[in-house]
Amino acid sequence: MLEVTDLTAGYNGLAVVRGVTVTVGRGEVVALLGPNGAGKTTTLKAVAGLLKPLGGTISVDGAATAGRPAHVLARRGVALVPEDRAIFADLTTRENLRVAASGKAKDREAEVLDLLPELRKCLNRKAGLLSGGEQQMLAVGRALVGRPKLLVVDEMSLGLAPVVVQRLLPVLRDVAARGTGVLVVEQHVHLALEVVDRAYVLTHGRLVMEGTAERLRSDEGLLAASYFGDQRAAERLVASSGGSAESPEAAPLEPRGPLP
């Protein structure tokens, strides 16, 4: 559903991410992990059309999309849940959903409420009066009203209590079960790895590791070393496990080469 190849992107001509390659299949949930400032949000903005890439290619459902503006990508089935949620605070929950529906509002509203039943009690309440968790549910629901092919979520758990995060993250699994590809940036690494199929780790604007969620969960030391940019430690852990960086299928995880 999504294929990003050798992406370079940044601001004012200065690259923040370099050589990033990411794929998301239909019905798959993929996480983009890494410390603050690693380039995760920059990558999502390029995918969603909010940032024109400096290099590389992006395709959604087989069609090239790099450099296309966000409103064009939205019509092609790309939906973004931004870090700040961007809900319309003076509109009710129902009005927020219907703004995004564009047609067949009632049918699509019902689909969203099946996934997020907590919103039923909030339909006539102004979005600005909702709790943080309810606002995040609304932001996700509004993105889903358009029945996207690709759902891109930036920091779903930001500012939310862990119990709310535990409720929200599995919704992404339900969305994927309906055939949507999901790419999510998430700060709660261990909670994310209980939900996603695969994950990539970004550090200093470069991908340093990728692997299945099962493999990432099974070797926390290797994940931590890569997450914090300690490539030498990651390579030692791979070697001690009997694998090698040159033979990723034999290793618990796959380091992506030296850091800059």
Residue pairs with C-beta under 8 A, 6 or more apart in sequence:
1 24
1 25
1 26
1 28
1 60
1 61
1 149
1 150
1 180
1 181
2 22
2 23
2 24
2 47
2 58
2 59
2 60
2 150
2 181
2 183
3 23
3 57
3 58
3 59
4 20
4 21
4 22
4 23
4 43
4 46
4 47
4 56
4 57
4 58
5 21
5 56
5 57
5 58
6 19
6 20
6 21
6 55
6 56
6 57
7 17
7 19
7 20
7 21
7 22
7 43
7 46
7 53
7 55
7 56
7 57
7 58
8 15
8 17
8 18
8 19
8 20
8 53
8 54
8 55
8 56
9 15
9 16
9 17
9 20
9 39
9 42
9 43
9 45
9 46
9 51
9 52
9 53
9 54
9 56
10 16
10 17
10 42
10 54
11 42
11 51
13 54
15 54
15 205
16 39
16 42
16 205
17 39
17 42
17 43
17 46
17 202
17 205
17 206
18 205
18 206
18 260
19 56
19 206
19 207
20 39
20 43
20 56
20 202
20 205
20 206
20 207
21 207
22 30
22 32
22 43
22 183
22 200
22 207
23 30
24 30
24 150
24 181
24 182
24 183
25 181
26 149
26 179
26 180
26 181
27 176
27 177
27 178
27 179
27 180
27 181
28 176
28 181
28 182
28 197
28 198
29 172
29 173
29 176
29 182
29 184
29 195
29 196
29 197
30 181
30 182
30 183
30 184
30 196
30 197
30 198
30 199
30 200
31 183
31 184
31 185
31 186
31 192
31 193
31 196
31 198
31 199
31 200
31 213
32 40
32 43
32 44
32 183
32 184
32 185
32 199
32 200
32 202
33 40
33 185
33 186
33 189
33 192
33 199
33 200
33 201
33 202
33 227
34 40
34 201
34 202
34 203
34 227
35 203
35 227
35 228
35 229
38 202
38 203
38 204
38 205
39 202
39 204
39 205
39 206
40 154
40 185
40 202
41 83
41 154
41 155
41 185
42 51
42 205
43 202
44 80
44 152
44 154
44 183
44 185
45 51
46 52
46 53
46 58
46 66
47 58
47 78
47 150
47 152
47 183
48 70
48 73
48 78
48 80
48 152
49 65
49 68
49 69
49 70
49 71
49 72
49 73
49 74
49 78
50 70
50 80
52 66
52 67
53 66
53 67
56 66
57 64
57 66
58 64
58 65
58 66
59 65
59 66
60 73
60 76
60 77
60 78
60 149
60 150
61 76
61 77
61 149
61 150
63 76
65 73
65 76
65 78
68 76
70 80
74 146
76 149
77 146
77 147
77 148
77 149
77 150
78 148
78 149
78 150
78 152
79 143
79 144
79 146
79 148
79 150
79 151
79 152
80 143
80 152
80 153
80 154
81 139
81 140
81 143
81 151
81 152
81 153
81 154
81 156
82 139
82 154
83 154
83 155
83 158
85 135
85 136
85 138
85 139
86 139
87 96
87 127
87 128
87 135
87 138
87 139
87 142
88 95
88 96
88 99
88 127
89 126
89 127
89 128
90 126
90 127
90 128
91 99
91 126
91 127
92 123
92 124
92 125
92 126
92 127
93 119
93 122
93 123
93 124
93 125
93 127
93 130
93 134
93 138
94 109
94 123
94 124
96 127
96 138
96 142
97 105
97 108
97 109
97 112
97 138
97 141
97 142
97 145
98 105
98 109
98 145
99 142
100 142
100 143
100 145
100 146
101 108
101 109
101 145
101 146
102 146
105 145
108 145
108 146
108 147
109 145
111 144
111 145
111 147
112 119
112 141
112 144
112 145
113 119
113 120
113 141
115 141
115 144
115 171
115 174
115 175
116 137
116 140
116 141
116 171
118 133
118 134
118 137
119 134
119 137
119 138
119 141
122 130
122 134
122 138
127 135
127 138
130 138
132 159
132 160
132 164
133 160
133 161
133 164
133 167
133 168
136 156
136 160
136 164
136 168
137 168
140 153
140 156
140 168
140 171
143 151
143 153
144 151
144 175
148 180
149 180
149 181
150 180
150 181
150 182
150 183
151 172
151 175
151 180
151 181
151 182
151 183
152 182
152 183
152 184
153 172
153 182
153 183
153 184
153 185
153 186
154 185
155 185
155 186
155 187
156 165
156 168
156 169
156 172
156 184
156 186
157 164
157 165
157 168
157 169
157 186
157 187
157 188
157 191
158 187
160 168
162 188
162 191
165 188
165 191
166 191
169 186
169 188
169 191
169 192
169 194
169 195
170 195
172 182
172 184
172 195
172 196
173 195
175 182
176 182
184 192
184 196
186 192
189 223
189 227
190 217
192 199
193 199
193 213
193 216
193 217
194 213
194 217
195 213
196 213
197 212
197 213
198 210
198 211
198 212
198 213
199 210
199 211
199 213
199 216
200 207
200 209
200 210
201 207
201 208
201 209
201 210
201 223
201 226
201 227
202 208
203 226
203 227
203 228
203 229
203 259
204 229
204 259
204 260
205 260
206 256
206 257
206 259
206 260
207 256
208 226
208 229
208 231
208 234
208 255
208 256
208 257
208 259
209 222
209 223
209 226
209 234
209 253
209 254
209 255
209 256
210 253
210 254
210 256
211 252
211 253
211 254
215 252
215 253
216 223
216 253
218 252
219 237
219 241
219 252
219 253
221 237
222 234
222 237
222 238
222 241
222 252
222 253
223 253
225 231
225 233
225 234
225 237
226 234
226 253
226 255
229 259
231 255
231 258
231 259
234 255
235 245
235 255
238 244
238 245
238 251
238 252
238 253
238 255
241 251
241 252
242 250
243 250
243 251
243 252
244 250
244 251
245 251
245 254
245 255
245 257
248 254
248 255
